[in-house]
Amino acid sequence: MATTRQGSSDVRPIGGRLQPVLGDFRRAPDSVLVRHAQDGIDQAFAVIVDRYHAGIYSLAYRMCGPTDAEDLTQEVFLKALGKLDRFEFRNQASLRTWLYRIAMNSCINELRRAKRRRSLEGPSLDAVVVTDDGAVSRSAPDESCMPHVIAEREETREIVHEIIRRMSPKYQQVLVLIDLEGMEYEEAAEVIGCRVGTVKSRLSRAREHFASKLRAHMRAPQNHDIRQAR
């Protein structure tokens, strides 16, 4: 197919319209990708998938584990494609926030399905779940057990992820988004759909829960940085 030159971009006639080639889209900002994807240009959405696949997969892996991570990632982008015509681009971070919100909801739904499956299979001796009751310590957690100072070694990383996966979703959310994905409070609040103050209070409580379960799992925890588990 012949290539037409228009300005500095390569374009090709498709369905009577001139359409930029994939190479141009890879350099485009999110706002341009969204606009072209909403116009039905597949290459634009393909670049969105390529740009955010790793982050969405990482979130799914940390929330739900390796078995379901890839399927959940594909589910997120299929949902995003179906909802794209209703998405309004506000700022450069809004596409990422929107995709992470879809991913978070998909992960929570999967965790609920997994919980129902476990209840049908019967209790497991090693199925430790963090609850909201008063069983956990209310005191400030020891810094050596805080999520953001744990997990340099490979085996410790998996312990960290497993403890987080067994926590209630509202605590999983804040730990994964802030301590592992490195989001600011404001963006995490947008993803979750709550106030910044709620995010901060949940994070404080979640870190206490994390420390409590880590102490139960490791009698003598060593100082490591959870951010190295990213």
N, C-alpha and C positions, 0 to 999 in steps of 0.2 A: 504494500500500500504506500502510495506516495506521501511524503511528509511535507506539510505546508509550514512556511516560516511566518510568524506573526510577532513582531517586536523581538524580544529576546527569548521567547518560549517556543518550544516545538509543540505543534498541535496537529491533530489528525482528524479528518472529517468522520464523524460517527453519527449516524442517524440524522444527517443534515446539519449537525452542529460541529463546531471545532472544539476538540477536547485535548487538554494538555496530556503529554505522555507521563509515564510513571516517574521518570527521573526528576521532573519539575515538582511533582507533588512531594517527593521526599525532602525537598528543601522548603516546603511551604509551611507557614504557621498553622496552628490548629484552626483558626478562624476560616482560613481559605479551604482547608480540608473539609470542615463541616459544611460549608456552603456548597461545595461541589458534590459532596456525598449526598446532601439533601436534594440535589438536582439529579441524583441517580447515577452519578459517575462512579463506577465500581473501584477504579484505581485509587480514588481519594479515600474510600473507606478501607481499602487494603493497607494503605499507609498508616491510617489510624490504628488498625490492628497491629501492624508491625511496630509502631511507636510505643504502644502501651501494653503489649502482650506480656513482656517480662514482669512489669509491675503487678498486673492483675494475677498472673500465675503465682508470683511470690506471695501475694495476699491470700490466695486460695490455698496454697501449700501450708502456710502458717496457721490458717484457720481450720482447715479440714484434713490436712495431711497429703502425702504424695499420691495416694490411690485415686483420689477424686479431683486433684488439682487441675489436670489438663481438661477433663470433661467440664468442670466448672468454668474454666477460662473460656472455652468455646461457647458455653451457655451464655456467659456475660456478653460476648460480642454479638451473638445472635439476638439477644434481647435489645442490645444497643441499636442494632440495625433496624429492628422493628419499631423502636421508639424515636429514631433519629429525626423524623420529620417534626416532632414536637419539642425538640431540644432547642433552646435559645442560648446562643453564645453570648456570654457577658464579659468575660475577661480571659486572659491567657491560661489561667488555672482552672477555668470552669469545666472544660472537657474532661480533664483528669478527675476532678472532683465528682462529676456526673458518672463517669465509668466506675470509679471506686465505690460510689453509692450503690450502683447496680450490683457490683461484685460482692459488697458486704451483705446486701439483702439475699443474694443467691447463696452465699456461704451460710448465713443464719438458717435459711430454709433447709439446706443440706444437713446442718447440725441437728435440726429438729427431726428430720427424717431418720438420721442415724440414731438419735435418742429413742425414737419409737421402735426401731429395729432391735436395739439392745434390750428394751423392755420386754419385747416378745421373746428374745433369746434367754432371758433370765439374768440375774445379777452376776457380775464378775467380781472375783475377789480383789482384783487389782484396779477396778473401775473407781478411782478416786475422783470425785467431782466437787468443785468449789461451789458452795451454796451461799445464800445471803443471810443465813442465820448467825447467831452470836458465837459460833464455835471458833471463829478465827480471832486472832489477837487484835485488839483495838489499839494497842500501843504502836508507836512509830517503828517501822521495821528496821532491822539492822541493815546498814548500808551494804554489808557484804552479801546480803540476800536480795538486793534491789534488782529488778530486771535489767536496768541499764548498766549494771556492773557485773553481769554474769555471762558466761559462755564463750570462752576463747577456743577451747578444744572441741574437736568434732563431736565427741561423745556427749559433751555437756550441751552443745547446741541442740541435739535431739531431745535431751531431757527438758530443756527450756521450752522447745516447741510442743512437746507432749503435755507438759503442765498447762501451757496456755490453751491448748486444744480442749482440755478438760474443764476449763473455767466456763462460767456462764457467759453467753454471747455479749452482754453489755460490757463485761470486763475484758473479754477477748478483744473487742473492737478497739478500745482505747490503747491497750498495750501494743497491739500489732501496728496500728496506724501511727502512734506517737513514738514508742520506744524502738520499734523495729523498722517501720517504713520512714521514720523521721519527719512526719508531718508536723506542721505548726498546729497549735490548739484550734485556731480559727478554721483551718481547712478540715481538720478532723471533725469539728462540730458540724460543718456543712455536709460531710459525707454521712455522718450518723444521723443528722437531722435533729440536733438539740442545741442548747445554749453552751457557750464556751465554759461558763461556770460549772455546768453539769459534767462536761468532759473532764475538767480539772478534779472535781470531787470523785468521779468514777475512777480516774487514773490513780488517785491516792489510795482509794479502797482496793483497786485491782492489784496495786503493788504490794499492799499488805497481804492480800490473798496469795499472790505469787510467792512471796517470801515464806509464808506459812507452809505452803505445799513443798517448797524447795527444801525447807528444813526437815520436813518429814521424809523427803526422798534422799537427802544427803546429810548425814550426821555432821560432817565437817566441811561445809562449803568453802571453796577458795574464791578469792577475788578474781573475777573475770568480767569482761565487758560484753553485754548482750549485743551491742551494736556491731561486734565482730561476727555475729551470727547472721547478719543481713545477707 
